[in-house]
């Protein structure tokens, strides 16, 4: 079921077969800039120029929660793979992490410069990547709510980011460069931890993303 946000302040749900409108979700007081479904499809999130994120039941069309924490427009949102965390990026240069079940704020991530254009979780949900107006890609630990590293390679706003299916590579595209910067995230055994640790910062320029599965 596709969902769309509009300048008329509403979210529309559509029948992908008939192209008919199924429901109009009303509640935002300004332009709806972004929408995203939870992995199980049972929750729809929307971000708006009214500085809020709203959660909806796509089946009933009911509003579930209004999430307030940003001081400027919300530009991008993404659910974690397990659906237990929702990230929202804003023109206020922050990323808010939310519990989509309770609607509670989990953490505020600060460190990006300018508008946070994109957020994306790694396939295992252990890492969160953000692209911003300073041309950098930031990697975060959403569980610890800490910044892990800043990956530099673009000269303009980063408007697209995506992890490879194995989570070991991150592709990003910018507004002006119109070329993808692919960051290889190498793993190596950790002496003190049972899980692997990532080393960051290796990148190369490529004219296309790594595979058709990365958009």
C-alpha positions as CSV (number, residue, x, y, z in Angstrom):
1,X,0.0,0.0,0.0
2,X,1.7,3.2,-1.1
3,X,1.6,6.3,1.1
4,X,2.2,9.9,0.0
5,X,2.6,13.3,1.7
6,X,1.5,16.5,0.2
7,X,1.5,20.3,0.4
8,X,-2.2,20.1,1.4
9,X,-1.0,18.9,4.9
10,X,-2.4,15.4,4.4
11,X,-1.1,11.8,3.9
12,X,-2.9,9.8,1.3
13,X,-3.0,6.0,1.2
14,X,-3.5,4.3,-2.2
15,X,-4.6,1.0,-3.7
16,X,-1.6,0.0,-5.9
17,X,-3.9,-2.1,-8.2
18,X,-6.7,0.3,-8.9
19,X,-4.7,3.5,-8.1
20,X,-7.7,4.7,-6.0
21,X,-7.3,6.6,-2.8
22,X,-8.0,4.5,0.2
23,X,-7.8,7.1,2.9
24,X,-6.8,10.6,3.7
25,X,-5.0,11.1,7.0
26,X,-5.3,14.6,8.4
27,X,-3.5,16.0,11.4
28,X,-0.4,17.9,10.3
29,X,-0.7,21.7,10.1
30,X,1.8,22.2,7.3
31,X,3.4,20.4,4.3
32,X,4.1,16.7,4.8
33,X,7.7,16.2,3.7
34,X,8.3,12.5,4.2
35,X,6.5,9.2,5.0
36,X,7.7,5.7,5.9
37,X,6.0,2.4,6.8
38,X,7.3,0.2,9.6
39,X,8.8,-3.1,8.5
40,X,5.6,-5.0,9.4
41,X,3.4,-2.5,7.6
42,X,1.3,-1.9,10.7
43,X,2.5,1.7,11.4
44,X,3.0,4.6,9.1
45,X,5.1,7.6,10.1
46,X,5.0,11.0,8.5
47,X,7.2,14.1,9.0
48,X,6.2,17.7,8.3
49,X,7.2,21.3,8.1
50,X,5.1,21.7,11.3
51,X,8.2,20.3,13.1
52,X,6.4,17.0,14.2
53,X,6.4,13.4,13.4
54,X,3.0,11.6,13.4
55,X,2.3,7.9,13.7
56,X,-0.8,6.4,12.0
57,X,-2.6,3.1,11.8
58,X,-2.7,2.5,8.0
59,X,-5.6,0.0,8.4
60,X,-8.0,2.2,10.3
61,X,-6.5,5.6,9.3
62,X,-6.4,6.6,13.0
63,X,-3.7,8.9,14.4
64,X,-1.7,7.0,17.0
65,X,0.7,9.6,18.3
66,X,2.2,13.0,17.7
67,X,5.9,13.1,18.3
68,X,7.3,16.5,19.2
69,X,11.0,17.3,19.7
70,X,12.3,19.1,16.6
71,X,12.5,22.8,16.4
72,X,12.4,23.0,12.6
73,X,10.9,21.0,9.7
74,X,11.3,17.3,9.6
75,X,12.8,16.2,6.3
76,X,13.5,12.5,6.6
77,X,12.4,9.5,8.6
78,X,13.3,5.8,8.8
79,X,12.4,2.7,10.8
80,X,14.9,0.3,12.2
81,X,14.8,-3.2,10.6
82,X,13.1,-4.6,13.8
83,X,10.6,-1.7,13.8
84,X,11.5,-0.8,17.4
85,X,13.2,2.5,16.6
86,X,12.2,5.4,14.4
87,X,14.8,8.0,13.4
88,X,13.8,11.5,12.1
89,X,16.2,14.1,10.7
90,X,15.4,17.8,10.6
91,X,16.5,21.2,9.5
92,X,17.4,21.8,13.1
93,X,20.6,19.7,12.5
94,X,19.5,16.9,14.8
95,X,18.3,13.4,14.6
96,X,15.6,12.3,17.0
97,X,15.3,8.6,17.9
98,X,11.8,7.5,18.9
99,X,10.1,4.4,20.3
100,X,7.2,4.0,17.8
101,X,5.3,1.8,20.2
102,X,5.1,4.2,23.1
103,X,5.8,7.4,21.2
104,X,8.5,8.3,23.7
105,X,11.8,10.1,22.7
106,X,14.8,7.8,23.1
107,X,17.6,10.2,22.3
108,X,18.6,13.3,20.4
109,X,21.7,12.9,18.2
110,X,23.6,16.2,17.5
111,X,26.6,16.7,15.3
112,X,25.4,17.2,11.8
113,X,25.7,20.6,10.1
114,X,22.6,22.1,8.4
115,X,19.6,20.1,7.2
116,X,19.7,16.4,7.9
117,X,18.7,15.2,4.4
118,X,18.7,11.4,4.8
119,X,18.8,8.8,7.5
120,X,19.1,5.0,7.0
121,X,19.6,2.0,9.3
122,X,22.0,-0.8,8.5
123,X,20.4,-4.2,7.8
124,X,21.1,-5.4,11.4
125,X,20.0,-2.1,13.0
126,X,23.3,-1.6,14.7
127,X,24.3,1.5,12.8
128,X,22.5,4.6,11.6
129,X,23.8,6.7,8.8
130,X,22.8,10.3,8.1
131,X,23.6,12.7,5.3
132,X,23.6,16.4,5.8
133,X,24.1,19.8,4.3
134,X,27.8,19.9,5.0
135,X,28.6,17.1,2.5
136,X,29.4,14.6,5.1
137,X,27.9,11.2,6.1
138,X,27.7,10.6,9.8
139,X,27.7,7.1,11.3
140,X,25.9,6.6,14.6
141,X,25.4,3.9,17.2
142,X,21.6,4.1,17.7
143,X,21.8,1.8,20.7
144,X,24.4,3.9,22.5
145,X,23.2,7.2,20.9
146,X,26.8,8.1,20.1
147,X,28.5,9.4,17.0
148,X,31.0,6.8,15.6
149,X,32.6,8.7,12.8
150,X,32.1,11.3,10.1
151,X,32.8,10.2,6.5
152,X,33.9,13.0,4.1
153,X,33.9,12.9,0.4
154,X,31.2,15.1,-1.0
155,X,31.3,18.8,-1.6
156,X,27.6,19.4,-1.4
157,X,24.4,18.2,0.4
158,X,24.1,14.5,0.7
159,X,20.7,13.6,-0.6
160,X,20.8,9.8,-0.8
161,X,22.4,7.0,1.4
162,X,21.9,3.2,1.4
163,X,23.6,0.3,3.1
164,X,24.5,-2.8,1.1
165,X,22.5,-5.9,2.1
166,X,25.4,-7.3,4.1
167,X,25.9,-4.0,5.9
168,X,29.5,-3.7,5.0
169,X,29.3,-0.9,2.4
170,X,27.5,2.4,2.4
171,X,26.7,4.3,-0.8
172,X,25.9,8.0,-0.8
173,X,25.0,10.6,-3.4
174,X,25.1,14.3,-3.3
175,X,23.2,17.2,-4.9
176,X,26.0,18.7,-6.9
177,X,28.5,15.9,-7.4
178,X,25.9,13.6,-9.0
179,X,28.3,10.7,-8.2
180,X,28.2,8.1,-5.5
181,X,30.8,7.9,-2.8
182,X,31.0,4.3,-1.6
183,X,32.4,3.8,1.9
184,X,33.7,0.4,2.7
185,X,33.1,-0.5,6.3
186,X,35.6,-3.2,7.1
187,X,35.2,-5.6,10.0
188,X,37.9,-7.1,12.1
189,X,37.9,-9.3,15.2
190,X,37.8,-7.5,18.5
191,X,40.1,-8.8,21.3
192,X,37.7,-7.6,24.0
193,X,34.3,-8.0,22.4
194,X,32.5,-11.0,21.1
195,X,31.1,-9.0,18.2
196,X,33.2,-7.4,15.4
197,X,34.2,-3.8,15.4
198,X,34.0,-1.6,12.3
199,X,36.8,0.5,10.9
200,X,35.6,3.5,8.9
201,X,36.7,6.0,6.4
202,X,37.8,4.1,3.3
203,X,36.0,5.4,0.3
204,X,36.1,5.4,-3.5
205,X,34.1,7.2,-6.1
206,X,31.9,5.2,-8.5
207,X,29.5,6.2,-11.2
208,X,26.8,3.8,-10.1
209,X,25.7,2.2,-6.8
210,X,27.1,-1.2,-6.0
211,X,24.2,-3.3,-7.1
212,X,20.5,-3.1,-8.2
213,X,19.5,-3.7,-4.7
214,X,21.0,-0.5,-3.5
215,X,18.9,2.6,-4.4
